[in-house]
Amino acid sequence: MKYNKINDNDIKYIKSIVDSNRVFVGDEISSDYGRDELGTVQQMPDVLVQVTSTEEVSNIMKYANERLIPVVPRGSATGLVGACVPIYGGIMIDTTKMNKILELDRENLTLTVEPGVLLMDIYSYVQPEGFFYAPDPGEKTATIGGNIATNAGGMRAVKYGVTRDWVRALEVVLPTGEIVQFGRKVVKDSTGYALKHLIIGSEGTLGIITKAILKLDPLPKESISLLVPFKTLEEGIEAVPVLVRSQVAPTAIEFFERDTIKFAEEFLGKRFPESKSDAYLLLTFDGNNKEAIEHNYREAAEICLNELGALDVLIVDTDERKDSVWSARGAFLEAIKASTTFMDECDVVVPRSEVANFIKYTYQLSEEMGVRIPSFGHAGDGNLHIYICQDDLPKDIFEEKLDALFDKMYRHAAEVGGLVSGEHGIGYAKKGYMKEVLGEKSVELMRGIKQVFDPNNILNPGKVVE
């Protein structure tokens, strides 16, 4: 597709429909807008527009579609696959100023928000009101629009599902500028094709989310966690499917290694409650019935100690221990990043029964390739975060090893029934891997959907299926 370059008339028009103090051109644009957290994919937009309304988004899209100018929507840019990087320049629509919470509907248990509302602001708004929004991706400064666009997951997915499961309806601006609503404030919906679900996880390639109606639940009254150390990696990971089958109903099952804890201790400057074992599981339980939760976590503790060879079971019940454990868990990514000169991440998802074998496979690769590969992940749902660290390797050698390692890991994931992304999406960085795993026909169907929504291919081009 040959796109038109932004000219003075385009800028003049944009400033006629958006306050000029929210339109930035060329060198006025901060370099932060040319990348996301992946960092290796970089390209600046020609024009940055900070929108404040659906109508502004609609007018920009209508004009860009007529002029064949590429447009990329952006939230907080906390993604890790280059999904919001403007590969072809053009217009970037920054949605972070559309940050209003519009309605809390207590009768229908919904929250209506604009796309720039931060995940942490949703929590702080609904929880004092006695409500619960379950998805909990690790980056709490992400926007809800970005979470929906990537179908973000998080630790509680094993019990509550992912972002897709908590979206009732969406207001969306199509690439043509038309404003549509997909879904309603209803619990059940068998009315035609599931267009709402096409938008969720489409990474800004099919439409721009300008409003979301989220599902809420009553806030669980009780919550408690168990920290369970194991002597070996194998014992720790192989415990996961047993716990899932045991009907103790954990909210989350997190896995991490001793080295990851050490990185977090150094990064935070505080001690972890126990850091001598090779592997750990962090189990969380929540609900409204204290007796039921106690029954479940005590049964889980007995299974870990009596059947699975756990070295101990630590109840995370004091303020000091909660702070120590959860601050460390929240810092794992940044701590690993701080331990090396550069790193890249493999966000892979495999059947839960294959988690142990896949982690073992990464250890084999680490030895074979001479590269440090720490990991942690959501063991309860099979989503693993595996980090390939450059350390003191020369850049060219590391890049060769990085490409080879990604090829091996994604191919192995496919062989055991897994996929190339559990929660970060495809964006720009994983297009080739997705095609290899899903096959040409699946990608061809996706391209057909893209063509229907975006016939001129102006919205976030170069991502996911291109």
Sequence and secondary structure as in RCSB ss.txt:
>XXXX:A:sequence
MKYNKINDNDIKYIKSIVDSNRVFVGDEISSDYGRDELGTVQQMPDVLVQVTSTEEVSNIMKYANERLIPVVPRG
SATGLVGACVPIYGGIMIDTTKMNKILELDRENLTLTVEPGVLLMDIYSYVQPEGFFYAPDPGEKTATIGGNIAT
NAGGMRAVKYGVTRDWVRALEVVLPTGEIVQFGRKVVKDSTGYALKHLIIGSEGTLGIITKAILKLDPLPKESIS
LLVPFKTLEEGIEAVPVLVRSQVAPTAIEFFERDTIKFAEEFLGKRFPESKSDAYLLLTFDGNNKEAIEHNYREA
AEICLNELGALDVLIVDTDERKDSVWSARGAFLEAIKASTTFMDECDVVVPRSEVANFIKYTYQLSEEMGVRIPS
FGHAGDGNLHIYICQDDLPKDIFEEKLDALFDKMYRHAAEVGGLVSGEHGIGYAKKGYMKEVLGEKSVELMRGIK
QVFDPNNILNPGKVVE
>XXXX:A:secstr
       HHHHHHHHHHS GGGEEEGGGS GGGG  TT S     SEEEE  SHHHHHHHHHHHHHHT  EEEES
S   SS TTS TT SEEEE TT   EEEEETTTTEEEE TT BHHHHHHHHGGGTEE   B S TTSBHHHHHHH
T  BTTHHHH  GGGGEEEEEEE TTS EEEEE S S   SSS HHHHHTTSTTSS EEEEEEEE EE  SEEEE
EEEEESSHHHHHHHHHHHHHTT   SEEEEEEHHHHHHHHHHHTS  S   SSEEEEEEEEES HHHHHHHHHHH
HHHHHHTS BS  EEE SHHHHHHHHHHHHHHHHHHHHTSS EEEEEEE  GGGHHHHHHHHHHHHHHHT B  E
EEETTTTEEEEEEE TTS HHHHHHHHHHHHHHHHHHHHHTT BS SSS  TTTTHHHHHHHH HHHHHHHHHHH
HHH TT  BSTTSTT 
